[in-house]
Amino acid sequence: MLKIFLQFFSLTVGTQICLAVNQLVLLPLQLRVWGQTETAYWLVALAIANLCSISDVGLRSIGHAQLLSSVHYGDSSDARYFKQIWALTRGVMLGFTIAVIAGSALVCLTRAEPFQIWPLVLIVTLSLDTLLIVRGSWLDTLGNFRPVEGLFFGMVAFRNIFSVLALLVFHAGPAVLTYVMLGTGIGAVVAQASILKEPKSLGLLVSGWRAVGWHIGGVIPFAVTDPAAGWIRFSLPVMILATMASPVNLTTFVAMRALFSLGRQVIAQLSRFASIRYAEQISHDTDQAEAVMGGFILLATLAASAVACAIIGDHGRLLALWLNGVDPALEPWIALSFAVGAAGNSFQVISATQMRTGQIVRVALCQYIYIAASLVAAAIGYWCRSVLLYLALLAAQEVLIGIVFMSCLRGRLLWLNAGAFLVALSATVLFWLAANFGLGEIFRERTFAAALDCTVLGGTCILVVILAYVGIYDVVFGLPRLRHRRL
């Protein structure tokens, strides 16, 4: 399994680098070319367009078992069921995208400002990206990791290259970047459909509309929660902060979110692999399946802790250079908000394994709790007009979702996840306190020696976390016993 995982993970590294470039390079270029106000407007337009990330209403999580059965065993009833799911998915995505475009156009027309077409094109672009991801999730189940990931990598790489050139050479505006994204999105969807033609049941133009039964729609209230929670996590805070914070504060928040998203992206890839391996093992070797899941929970929490310590240790040095200035008073509190929330990021592993094994209702209930808490936090933040209060509520809602998913576990996995969560939370909070109070002078200095000291302190913190996780895993599962089982 380790060899397969390393092959899979090495391929995703390229994608993660490209996504990092997209988030870490384009934003400072946009700030320099467009200025704070227009960049903030782009971020809000992107947040609205990101609604299309839930345009499939979560149907991507349905029908994996039926697809496998129909392809590998030729089960006709499962083939009919998946045909309905795929047809319904495309129909819902089309209707959802049209609705978002109509709503955005109506808002634009009612405003006194001149009408611009590029925000509507951005909505179409994000819908195409979602189609690529949705179809890829089913292709993943059939073992097409490398071509699916390779095509997505190619799209992001070309999108980055053309966008950076457009900004650096031509000082292009938001409209040009939107059309660059649209062109690469269309190319990726067409390439995926052309290269991965099998199975025929996943063809973009395959029929099946008439076969859709109304009972299939009954899964939507459960399936929609995962992508809806994703949009609420990444886009809703931008829209709320835009009503109370200055453009500098908003871009600082988005930049910090981009940095912490690097850890989330790694965890998403770990969860993707872990869920498939867990589903393969659970039917015939429960102990080994739990050991696999436990290991990935620790890896996910470690990745989140490492990113948090790196950002806290930097103490805004690179961020200020990167953005050509940030709000120094707000930056530490934004970092603390994201760092506290990151301690529970291993819920992605739990959610992915539950979805892959058909526990959709359980995942939906957990996500509904998070959605409700997020909407309450947004309402309180909007009403109070306090950025610091809203940052605290954002951290609290992320801790809540981690605890809620943790409560779904039993026995050894529950103890392991609880231990990992407490270690990560304690380590990052203590490190933040040291960086801002106890050893604040060292972290505030802008010298090379101070940066080296901060790196050593951050590395020591991560080393302590690693040793703690090795100890937790050994106590819960017993490394020697697992080695003996494999022998």
C-alpha positions as CSV (number, residue, x, y, z in Angstrom):
1,M,0.0,0.0,0.0
2,L,2.9,2.4,0.8
3,K,4.2,2.1,-2.8
4,I,0.8,2.9,-4.2
5,F,0.3,5.8,-1.9
6,L,3.8,7.3,-2.7
7,Q,3.0,7.0,-6.4
8,F,-0.4,8.8,-5.9
9,F,1.0,11.4,-3.5
10,S,4.0,12.2,-5.7
11,L,1.7,13.0,-8.6
12,T,-0.5,15.3,-6.4
13,V,2.6,17.2,-5.3
14,G,2.7,18.9,-8.7
15,T,-1.0,19.8,-8.4
16,Q,-0.4,21.2,-4.9
17,I,2.5,23.3,-6.1
18,C,0.4,24.7,-8.9
19,L,-2.5,25.5,-6.5
20,A,0.0,27.1,-4.2
21,V,1.3,29.3,-7.0
22,N,-2.3,30.2,-7.9
23,Q,-3.0,31.4,-4.4
24,L,0.4,32.8,-3.4
25,V,1.6,34.4,-6.6
26,L,-1.5,35.8,-8.3
27,L,-2.8,37.7,-5.3
28,P,0.2,40.0,-4.8
29,L,0.3,40.5,-8.6
30,Q,-3.3,41.5,-8.6
31,L,-2.8,43.9,-5.7
32,R,0.1,45.6,-7.5
33,V,-1.7,45.8,-10.9
34,W,-5.3,46.4,-9.8
35,G,-4.9,47.9,-6.4
36,Q,-6.7,47.0,-3.1
37,T,-10.3,48.0,-4.1
38,E,-10.5,46.2,-7.5
39,T,-8.7,43.1,-6.0
40,A,-11.3,43.1,-3.2
41,Y,-14.1,43.3,-5.8
42,W,-12.5,40.3,-7.6
43,L,-12.4,38.3,-4.4
44,V,-16.1,39.0,-3.7
45,A,-17.0,38.1,-7.4
46,L,-15.0,34.9,-7.0
47,A,-16.8,34.0,-3.8
48,I,-20.1,34.4,-5.5
49,A,-18.9,32.3,-8.5
50,N,-17.7,29.6,-6.1
51,L,-21.4,28.9,-5.4
52,C,-21.0,26.7,-8.5
53,S,-18.7,24.4,-6.5
54,I,-21.9,23.0,-5.0
55,S,-23.8,23.0,-8.3
56,D,-23.9,19.1,-8.3
57,V,-25.6,19.4,-4.9
58,G,-23.3,16.7,-3.6
59,L,-24.4,14.0,-6.0
60,R,-20.7,13.3,-6.6
61,S,-20.7,11.3,-3.4
62,I,-23.5,9.0,-4.6
63,G,-23.4,5.9,-6.7
64,H,-19.8,4.8,-6.3
65,A,-20.7,1.3,-5.3
66,Q,-23.2,1.0,-8.1
67,L,-20.6,2.2,-10.6
68,L,-18.1,-0.3,-9.5
69,S,-20.6,-3.1,-9.6
70,S,-21.9,-2.2,-13.0
71,V,-18.4,-1.9,-14.5
72,H,-16.7,-4.9,-12.8
73,Y,-19.6,-7.3,-12.6
74,G,-22.0,-6.1,-15.2
75,D,-24.9,-5.6,-12.8
76,S,-27.7,-4.2,-14.9
77,S,-29.8,-2.8,-12.0
78,D,-26.7,-0.9,-10.6
79,A,-26.0,0.3,-14.1
80,R,-29.5,1.8,-14.4
81,Y,-29.2,3.4,-11.0
82,F,-25.9,5.1,-11.8
83,K,-27.2,6.2,-15.2
84,Q,-30.0,8.0,-13.3
85,I,-27.5,9.6,-10.9
86,W,-25.2,10.8,-13.7
87,A,-28.1,12.2,-15.7
88,L,-29.6,14.0,-12.6
89,T,-26.1,15.4,-11.8
90,R,-25.7,17.1,-15.1
91,G,-29.2,18.4,-15.2
92,V,-29.0,19.9,-11.7
93,M,-25.6,21.4,-12.4
94,L,-27.0,23.1,-15.5
95,G,-30.0,24.4,-13.7
96,F,-28.0,25.6,-10.7
97,T,-25.5,27.5,-12.9
98,I,-28.3,29.2,-14.8
99,A,-29.9,30.3,-11.6
100,V,-26.6,31.7,-10.2
101,I,-26.0,33.6,-13.5
102,A,-29.6,35.0,-13.5
103,G,-29.3,36.1,-9.8
104,S,-25.9,37.8,-10.3
105,A,-27.1,39.5,-13.5
106,L,-30.2,40.8,-11.7
107,V,-28.0,42.3,-8.9
108,C,-25.6,43.8,-11.5
109,L,-28.4,45.4,-13.4
110,T,-29.9,47.0,-10.3
111,R,-26.7,48.6,-9.3
112,A,-25.7,52.1,-10.5
113,E,-22.3,50.9,-11.7
114,P,-21.7,49.9,-15.4
115,F,-22.7,46.3,-16.2
116,Q,-19.8,43.9,-16.6
117,I,-20.0,40.5,-18.3
118,W,-16.8,38.9,-16.7
119,P,-18.4,38.1,-13.3
120,L,-21.0,36.0,-15.2
121,V,-18.3,34.3,-17.3
122,L,-16.5,33.5,-14.0
123,I,-19.6,31.7,-12.8
124,V,-19.6,29.5,-16.0
125,T,-15.9,28.8,-15.5
126,L,-16.3,27.6,-11.9
127,S,-19.2,25.4,-13.0
128,L,-16.9,23.8,-15.6
129,D,-14.2,23.2,-12.9
130,T,-16.8,21.5,-10.8
131,L,-17.9,19.3,-13.7
132,L,-14.2,18.2,-14.1
133,I,-14.0,17.4,-10.4
134,V,-17.3,15.7,-10.1
135,R,-16.7,13.3,-13.1
136,G,-13.1,12.8,-11.7
137,S,-14.5,11.6,-8.4
138,W,-16.2,8.7,-10.0
139,L,-13.3,8.0,-12.3
140,D,-11.1,7.9,-9.1
141,T,-13.3,5.1,-7.7
142,L,-12.5,3.0,-10.9
143,G,-8.7,3.5,-10.1
144,N,-7.9,6.3,-12.6
145,F,-5.9,8.3,-10.1
146,R,-3.1,9.3,-12.3
147,P,-4.9,10.5,-15.5
148,V,-7.5,12.3,-13.4
149,E,-4.9,14.1,-11.3
150,G,-2.7,14.7,-14.3
151,L,-5.4,16.5,-16.3
152,F,-6.3,18.6,-13.3
153,F,-2.6,19.4,-12.8
154,G,-2.3,20.4,-16.5
155,M,-5.3,22.7,-16.2
156,V,-4.0,24.5,-13.1
157,A,-0.5,24.8,-14.5
158,F,-1.6,26.4,-17.8
159,R,-4.0,28.6,-16.0
160,N,-1.2,29.9,-13.7
161,I,1.2,30.5,-16.6
162,F,-1.2,32.4,-18.7
163,S,-2.6,34.4,-15.8
164,V,0.9,35.4,-14.5
165,L,1.9,36.4,-18.1
166,A,-1.3,38.4,-18.5
167,L,-0.7,40.3,-15.3
168,L,3.1,40.8,-15.7
169,V,3.3,41.6,-19.3
170,F,0.0,43.1,-20.3
171,H,-1.2,44.4,-16.9
172,A,-4.5,42.6,-17.7
173,G,-7.7,43.3,-15.8
174,P,-10.1,40.9,-14.2
175,A,-11.9,40.2,-17.5
176,V,-8.8,38.8,-19.2
177,L,-8.0,36.5,-16.2
178,T,-11.6,35.3,-16.3
179,Y,-11.3,34.3,-20.0
180,V,-8.0,32.6,-19.3
181,M,-9.7,30.6,-16.7
182,L,-12.6,29.8,-19.0
183,G,-10.4,28.6,-21.8
184,T,-8.3,26.3,-19.6
185,G,-11.5,25.0,-18.0
186,I,-13.1,24.1,-21.3
187,G,-9.8,22.5,-22.5
188,A,-9.6,20.3,-19.3
189,V,-13.2,19.1,-19.5
190,V,-12.8,18.2,-23.2
191,A,-9.5,16.5,-22.6
192,Q,-10.9,14.4,-19.7
193,A,-13.8,13.3,-21.8
194,S,-11.6,12.4,-24.8
195,I,-8.8,10.6,-22.9
196,L,-11.0,8.8,-20.3
197,K,-13.8,7.5,-22.5
198,E,-14.5,4.5,-20.4
199,P,-16.9,3.7,-18.9
200,K,-19.4,4.8,-21.4
201,S,-21.9,5.4,-18.6
202,L,-19.8,8.5,-17.6
203,G,-19.9,10.1,-21.1
204,L,-20.7,13.8,-21.0
205,L,-23.4,13.4,-23.7
206,V,-24.8,10.0,-22.7
207,S,-28.5,9.9,-22.4
208,G,-30.5,8.9,-19.3
209,W,-32.8,11.9,-18.7
210,R,-36.0,10.0,-19.2
211,A,-34.9,7.2,-16.8
212,V,-34.5,9.5,-13.8
213,G,-37.0,8.6,-11.1
214,W,-38.2,11.1,-8.6
215,H,-37.0,8.9,-5.8
216,I,-33.4,9.6,-6.8
217,G,-33.8,13.2,-5.8
218,G,-34.4,12.1,-2.2
219,V,-30.6,11.8,-1.6
220,I,-30.0,15.5,-2.5
221,P,-30.7,16.9,1.0
222,F,-28.0,14.6,2.4
223,A,-25.5,14.8,-0.4
224,V,-25.6,18.6,-0.7
225,T,-24.3,19.3,2.8
226,D,-20.6,18.5,2.0
227,P,-20.1,20.9,-0.9
228,A,-22.4,23.5,0.8
229,A,-20.2,23.4,3.9
230,G,-17.2,23.9,1.7
231,W,-18.6,27.0,0.1
232,I,-19.6,28.3,3.6
233,R,-16.1,27.7,4.9
234,F,-14.2,29.4,2.1
235,S,-16.5,32.0,0.5
236,L,-19.1,33.2,3.1
237,P,-16.5,34.7,5.4
238,V,-15.1,36.8,2.5
239,M,-18.6,38.2,1.9
240,I,-19.2,38.9,5.6
241,L,-15.8,40.6,6.1
242,A,-16.3,42.7,3.0
243,T,-19.2,44.4,4.8
244,M,-17.1,45.4,7.9
245,A,-13.4,45.3,7.1
246,S,-11.2,47.5,4.9
247,P,-9.9,46.2,1.6
248,V,-6.5,45.7,3.3
249,N,-8.0,43.6,6.0
250,L,-10.0,41.6,3.5
251,T,-6.9,40.8,1.3
252,T,-4.9,40.0,4.5
253,F,-7.6,37.5,5.5
254,V,-7.8,35.9,2.0
255,A,-4.0,35.7,1.9
256,M,-3.8,34.0,5.3
257,R,-6.6,31.6,4.2
258,A,-4.6,30.8,1.1
259,L,-1.6,29.9,3.3
260,F,-3.6,27.7,5.6
261,S,-5.4,26.1,2.6
262,L,-2.1,24.5,1.6
263,G,-2.4,22.3,4.6
264,R,-6.1,21.6,3.8
265,Q,-5.2,20.7,0.2
266,V,-2.7,18.1,1.5
267,I,-5.3,16.7,3.9
268,A,-7.8,16.5,1.1
269,Q,-5.4,14.4,-0.9
270,L,-4.7,12.2,2.1
271,S,-8.4,11.8,2.8
272,R,-9.0,10.9,-0.8
273,F,-6.5,8.1,-0.7
274,A,-7.4,7.0,2.8
275,S,-11.1,6.6,2.1
276,I,-10.5,4.3,-0.9
277,R,-8.0,2.1,1.1
278,Y,-10.4,2.0,4.1
279,A,-13.3,1.0,1.9
280,E,-11.2,-1.8,0.4
281,Q,-10.1,-3.1,3.9
282,I,-13.1,-2.7,6.1
283,S,-15.1,-5.7,4.7
284,H,-12.4,-8.3,5.4
285,D,-9.9,-6.8,7.9
286,T,-11.4,-4.3,10.4
287,D,-8.2,-4.0,12.4
288,Q,-6.1,-3.1,9.4
289,A,-8.7,-0.7,8.1
290,E,-8.8,1.1,11.4
291,A,-5.0,1.2,11.5
292,V,-5.0,2.8,8.1
293,M,-7.6,5.3,9.0
294,G,-5.8,6.1,12.3
295,G,-2.5,6.7,10.5
296,F,-4.1,9.1,8.1
297,I,-5.9,11.0,10.9
298,L,-2.5,11.6,12.5
299,L,-0.9,12.6,9.2
300,A,-3.7,15.0,8.5
301,T,-3.4,16.6,11.9
302,L,0.4,16.8,11.6
303,A,0.1,18.5,8.2
304,A,-2.3,21.1,9.6
305,S,-0.1,21.7,12.7
306,A,3.1,22.1,10.5
307,V,1.4,24.8,8.3
308,A,0.1,26.5,11.4
309,C,3.5,26.6,13.1
310,A,5.2,27.9,10.0
311,I,2.7,30.7,9.6
312,I,2.8,31.7,13.3
313,G,6.6,31.5,13.3
314,D,6.8,33.8,10.3
315,H,4.8,36.4,12.3
316,G,3.8,38.3,9.1
317,R,7.3,38.8,7.7
318,L,6.8,37.1,4.4
319,L,3.1,38.1,4.3
320,A,4.0,41.8,4.5
321,L,6.6,41.4,1.8
322,W,4.3,39.2,-0.3
323,L,1.3,41.6,-0.2
324,N,3.4,44.8,0.0
325,G,1.9,45.6,3.4
326,V,-0.6,44.1,5.7
327,D,-2.5,45.1,8.9
328,P,0.1,44.3,11.6
329,A,-2.5,44.6,14.4
330,L,-4.9,42.1,12.8
331,E,-2.5,39.6,11.3
332,P,-1.7,37.7,14.5
333,W,-5.4,37.3,15.3
334,I,-6.2,36.0,11.8
335,A,-3.4,33.5,12.2
336,L,-4.7,32.4,15.6
337,S,-8.2,31.9,14.2
338,F,-7.0,29.7,11.4
339,A,-4.5,27.8,13.6
340,V,-7.1,26.9,16.2
341,G,-9.5,25.8,13.5
342,A,-6.8,23.7,11.8
343,A,-6.4,21.4,14.9
344,G,-9.6,19.7,13.9
345,N,-8.9,19.3,10.2
346,S,-8.6,15.6,10.4
347,F,-12.4,15.5,10.2
348,Q,-11.8,15.5,6.4
349,V,-10.4,11.9,6.7
350,I,-13.4,10.8,8.8
351,S,-15.9,12.4,6.4
352,A,-14.3,11.0,3.3
353,T,-14.2,7.4,4.7
354,Q,-17.8,7.6,5.8
355,M,-18.9,9.0,2.4
356,R,-17.0,6.3,0.6
357,T,-18.6,3.6,2.7
358,G,-22.1,4.9,2.2
359,Q,-22.7,6.6,5.5
360,I,-24.2,9.6,3.8
361,V,-26.9,10.4,6.4
362,R,-24.3,10.5,9.2
363,V,-22.1,12.9,7.3
364,A,-25.0,15.1,6.4
365,L,-26.1,15.4,10.0
366,C,-22.6,16.5,11.0
367,Q,-22.4,19.0,8.2
368,Y,-25.8,20.4,9.0
369,I,-24.6,21.2,12.5
370,Y,-21.6,23.0,11.0
371,I,-23.7,24.9,8.4
372,A,-26.1,26.0,11.2
373,A,-23.2,27.2,13.4
374,S,-21.6,29.0,10.5
375,L,-24.8,30.9,9.6
376,V,-25.3,31.9,13.2
377,A,-21.6,33.1,13.4
378,A,-22.1,35.0,10.1
379,A,-25.3,36.7,11.4
380,I,-23.6,37.6,14.7
381,G,-20.5,38.9,13.0
382,Y,-22.6,40.9,10.5
383,W,-24.8,42.4,13.2
384,C,-21.9,43.2,15.6
385,R,-19.6,44.6,13.0
386,S,-16.6,43.2,14.9
387,V,-13.8,41.6,12.9
388,L,-12.1,40.1,16.0
389,L,-15.4,38.6,17.2
390,Y,-16.1,37.1,13.8
391,L,-12.6,35.6,13.7
392,A,-13.2,34.0,17.1
393,L,-16.5,32.6,15.8
394,L,-14.8,31.2,12.7
395,A,-12.3,29.4,14.9
396,A,-15.1,28.0,17.1
397,Q,-17.1,26.6,14.2
398,E,-14.0,24.8,12.9
399,V,-13.4,23.3,16.3
400,L,-17.0,22.3,16.5
401,I,-17.0,20.4,13.2
402,G,-13.8,18.5,14.3
403,I,-15.5,17.5,17.5
404,V,-18.8,16.5,15.8
405,F,-17.0,14.2,13.4
406,M,-14.8,12.9,16.1
407,S,-17.9,11.8,18.1
408,C,-18.8,9.5,15.2
409,L,-15.8,7.4,15.9
410,R,-15.7,4.5,18.5
411,G,-13.0,2.7,20.5
412,R,-9.4,3.1,19.4
413,L,-10.1,5.6,16.6
414,L,-11.9,7.9,19.0
415,W,-9.1,7.9,21.5
416,L,-6.5,8.4,18.8
417,N,-8.4,11.3,17.2
418,A,-9.0,13.0,20.5
419,G,-5.3,12.7,21.5
420,A,-4.2,14.1,18.1
421,F,-6.7,17.0,18.4
422,L,-5.6,18.0,21.9
423,V,-1.9,17.8,21.0
424,A,-2.3,19.9,17.9
425,L,-4.5,22.5,19.6
426,S,-2.2,22.8,22.6
427,A,1.0,23.0,20.5
428,T,-0.3,25.7,18.2
429,V,-1.9,27.8,20.9
430,L,1.2,27.7,23.1
431,F,3.4,28.5,20.1
432,W,1.2,31.5,19.2
433,L,1.4,32.7,22.8
434,A,5.2,32.4,22.7
435,A,5.4,34.2,19.4
436,N,3.2,37.1,20.4
437,F,3.9,37.5,24.1
438,G,6.5,35.3,25.8
439,L,9.1,35.5,23.0
440,G,7.5,38.4,21.1
441,E,10.7,40.4,20.6
442,I,12.4,37.6,18.8
443,F,9.5,37.0,16.5
444,R,9.0,40.7,15.7
445,E,12.6,41.3,14.7
446,R,13.2,41.4,10.9
447,T,16.8,40.0,11.0
448,F,18.1,36.8,9.6
449,A,19.2,35.6,13.0
450,A,15.7,36.2,14.4
451,A,14.1,34.3,11.5
452,L,16.5,31.4,12.1
453,D,15.6,31.4,15.8
454,C,11.9,31.3,14.9
455,T,12.5,28.4,12.5
456,V,14.3,26.4,15.2
457,L,11.5,27.1,17.7
458,G,8.9,26.1,15.2
459,G,10.7,23.0,14.1
460,T,11.1,22.0,17.8
461,C,7.3,22.4,18.3
462,I,6.6,20.2,15.3
463,L,9.1,17.6,16.4
464,V,7.3,17.4,19.8
465,V,4.0,16.9,17.9
466,I,5.6,14.1,15.8
467,L,6.9,12.3,18.8
468,A,3.6,12.6,20.6
469,Y,1.8,11.2,17.5
470,V,4.1,8.2,17.3
471,G,3.5,7.5,20.9
472,I,-0.3,7.9,20.5
473,Y,-0.3,5.5,17.5
474,D,1.9,3.0,19.4
475,V,-0.3,3.0,22.4
476,V,-3.6,2.8,20.5
477,F,-2.7,0.3,17.8
478,G,0.7,-1.1,18.8
479,L,3.4,-0.8,16.1
480,P,5.0,-4.2,16.8
481,R,1.7,-6.1,16.7
482,L,0.8,-4.5,13.4
483,R,4.2,-5.4,11.9
484,H,3.6,-9.0,13.2
485,R,0.2,-9.1,11.5
486,R,1.7,-8.1,8.1
487,L,4.4,-10.7,8.4
